[in-house]
Amino acid sequence: MKKTLLFFALPFLFFTQCKTLRVSDFHAKAPLNERLPRMGMQVHQESFAAAFDRETFAKGWNGNVAIPGSAGPNEYFALSDLPLEDVFSAFGNEVNENLVENRGERYGNIRFKLLNYDRRAPGWGYQLASWATLNTLNVAGMPHNRYRSELELQVEITDINKKVIARYSAPGSGRAYVAMYYGYRPGDAWRKANLLALQDAMQVIRPKIEADAGDLRKKLLETGSKK
């Protein structure tokens, strides 16, 4: 009887102890020494939506996104748009906090596109150990699973006439753990891994933009701003 109660109690404890995504997760402050003039942001929504929104989630009666899996009596299947919203939040902060000045007229756009994407959950060994020990090892600190996102990101700089004056691309990877205390719920773990992968790619692209910043700034100013 005690084992049965423990079997049901530990998963409940697991989900009540998980971390959630925070505002700071969407910021990676590393401003250029010489920022570009004020620019807009454009996201190739189709490329990100095809990858990040392909997961089917079970939504509970209260509308909160739960975890991928079979729907229960009070649940229904739905596609979550939270991963796509994460993309706009992360790139909006990247542009405004790191890449461009925040005053003056707009001189073009910075465009983001997802070229390649793959995600895996290679932590099956963790799951087997969790099931075999009725989650007691998870209480001791072992993860329940590990999620990994790998992608290739493209960033384009366009002038006010929509002409591409620079193009950059770089791979990025991120991983997040499903675990008590220090890990995330499965849905949030996927989102965290995606965010880390995007930020990892930007760590490679950002110095390339900085190296070209003087020339890019000159071209943008010569072409003119939006009237």
C-alpha positions in Angstrom: 0.0 0.0 0.0 2.8 2.4 0.9 4.6 1.7 -2.4 1.4 2.4 -4.3 1.0 5.7 -2.5 4.6 6.6 -3.2 4.2 5.7 -6.9 1.4 8.3 -7.2 2.8 10.9 -4.8 6.2 11.2 -6.3 5.1 12.3 -9.8 2.9 14.9 -8.2 5.8 16.2 -6.2 8.0 16.1 -9.4 5.7 18.5 -11.3 5.2 20.8 -8.4 9.0 21.2 -7.9 9.9 21.9 -11.6 11.3 25.2 -12.7 9.4 27.4 -15.2 10.7 29.7 -17.9 11.6 33.1 -16.6 11.8 36.5 -18.3 15.6 36.3 -18.1 15.6 33.2 -20.3 14.6 35.4 -23.2 17.5 37.9 -22.8 21.2 37.3 -23.8 22.7 40.7 -23.3 25.9 41.2 -25.2 25.6 44.5 -27.0 27.8 45.4 -30.0 30.5 48.0 -29.3 29.2 49.8 -32.4 25.6 49.3 -32.9 23.8 49.5 -36.2 21.3 52.4 -36.7 17.7 51.6 -35.6 16.2 48.8 -37.6 13.1 46.7 -37.7 12.9 42.9 -37.1 11.4 40.3 -39.4 11.0 36.6 -38.6 10.5 34.0 -41.3 7.5 32.6 -39.4 6.9 29.6 -41.7 10.4 28.1 -41.0 10.1 28.4 -37.3 6.5 27.3 -37.1 7.1 24.2 -39.2 9.8 23.1 -36.7 8.8 24.5 -33.3 5.1 24.1 -33.5 5.0 20.5 -34.7 4.5 19.1 -31.2 1.0 18.1 -30.2 0.3 19.0 -26.6 -2.5 17.9 -24.3 -4.3 20.9 -22.9 -6.2 20.6 -19.7 -9.7 21.9 -18.9 -8.1 25.1 -17.5 -6.3 25.8 -20.8 -2.8 25.4 -19.5 -0.3 23.6 -21.8 0.6 20.2 -20.3 2.9 17.6 -21.7 2.8 15.7 -25.0 0.8 12.5 -24.7 -2.6 11.0 -24.7 -5.5 13.2 -23.6 -7.4 12.2 -20.6 -11.2 12.5 -20.0 -10.9 16.3 -19.3 -8.3 17.1 -22.0 -8.2 17.7 -25.7 -5.4 17.8 -28.3 -4.2 21.2 -29.5 -1.1 22.8 -31.0 0.7 25.1 -28.7 1.9 28.4 -30.2 4.2 29.2 -27.2 7.4 28.0 -28.9 6.8 30.4 -31.8 6.0 33.2 -29.4 9.4 32.5 -27.7 11.1 33.1 -31.1 9.7 36.6 -31.4 10.4 37.4 -27.8 14.0 36.2 -28.0 14.8 37.9 -31.3 13.1 41.1 -30.4 15.3 41.4 -27.3 18.4 40.5 -29.3 17.8 43.2 -31.8 16.9 46.0 -29.4 19.4 45.1 -26.6 22.4 44.0 -28.7 22.4 45.0 -32.3 20.8 48.3 -33.0 20.3 51.8 -31.5 16.9 52.4 -30.1 16.4 55.9 -31.2 16.1 57.7 -34.6 14.6 56.7 -37.9 14.5 53.1 -39.1 17.1 52.2 -41.8 16.0 48.7 -42.7 15.4 45.3 -41.1 17.2 42.4 -39.5 15.7 39.1 -40.7 15.8 35.7 -39.0 15.2 32.4 -40.7 15.6 28.8 -39.5 17.5 26.8 -42.1 17.7 23.4 -40.3 16.3 22.0 -37.1 16.4 18.7 -35.2 15.5 17.8 -31.7 15.9 14.7 -29.7 15.2 13.2 -26.3 18.3 11.0 -25.8 17.7 10.5 -22.1 15.8 7.2 -22.2 18.2 5.7 -19.7 17.0 8.2 -17.2 13.4 7.3 -17.8 14.0 3.6 -17.4 15.8 4.1 -14.2 13.0 6.4 -13.0 10.3 3.9 -13.7 12.3 1.0 -12.2 12.8 2.9 -8.9 9.4 4.5 -8.7 11.0 7.9 -9.1 13.0 7.7 -5.9 16.3 8.4 -7.8 14.7 11.6 -9.2 14.1 12.8 -5.6 17.9 12.2 -5.1 18.7 14.4 -8.1 18.7 12.2 -11.2 17.0 13.8 -14.2 13.9 12.2 -15.6 14.9 13.0 -19.2 17.2 15.2 -21.3 16.1 17.2 -24.4 18.4 18.5 -27.1 17.8 21.0 -29.9 20.1 21.5 -32.8 19.6 24.1 -35.5 21.1 26.3 -38.1 20.1 30.0 -38.0 20.3 32.6 -40.8 20.4 36.3 -40.2 20.1 38.9 -42.9 20.7 42.6 -42.9 18.5 44.5 -45.4 18.4 48.2 -46.2 15.3 50.3 -46.5 14.8 49.1 -50.1 14.7 45.5 -48.9 18.1 44.7 -50.5 20.2 42.2 -48.6 23.5 43.8 -47.7 24.8 41.0 -45.4 23.9 37.4 -44.7 25.2 35.3 -41.8 24.5 31.7 -40.6 25.7 29.5 -37.8 24.7 26.3 -36.0 23.5 26.3 -32.5 22.6 23.7 -29.9 20.9 23.6 -26.6 19.8 21.1 -24.0 17.5 21.1 -21.0 16.7 18.6 -18.3 13.4 17.3 -17.1 14.1 17.0 -13.4 13.0 18.0 -9.9 14.4 21.2 -8.3 16.7 22.2 -11.1 14.9 20.9 -14.2 11.8 21.8 -16.2 8.5 20.2 -17.1 8.7 18.4 -20.5 7.0 21.2 -22.5 9.1 23.9 -20.9 12.3 21.8 -21.3 11.7 21.7 -25.1 11.2 25.5 -25.1 14.3 26.1 -23.0 16.4 23.8 -25.3 15.2 25.8 -28.3 16.0 29.1 -26.7 19.5 28.0 -25.8 20.1 26.8 -29.3 19.0 30.1 -30.8 21.2 32.0 -28.3 24.1 29.7 -29.1 23.9 30.4 -32.8 23.7 34.2 -32.1 26.9 33.9 -30.1 28.6 33.0 -33.3 26.7 35.4 -35.6 27.0 38.5 -33.3 30.8 38.9 -33.6 30.5 38.6 -37.4 28.0 41.4 -37.4 30.3 43.4 -35.1 33.2 42.9 -37.4 31.2 44.4 -40.3 29.3 47.0 -38.3 31.2 50.0 -39.6 30.6 49.0 -43.2 27.0 48.0 -42.6 26.3 51.3 -40.8 27.7 53.3 -43.7 25.6 51.4 -46.3 22.5 51.7 -44.3 22.9 55.5 -43.7 23.8 56.1 -47.4 20.6 54.2 -48.6 18.4 56.3 -46.2 15.7 55.7 -43.7 12.0 55.1 -43.7 10.2 58.4 -44.3 
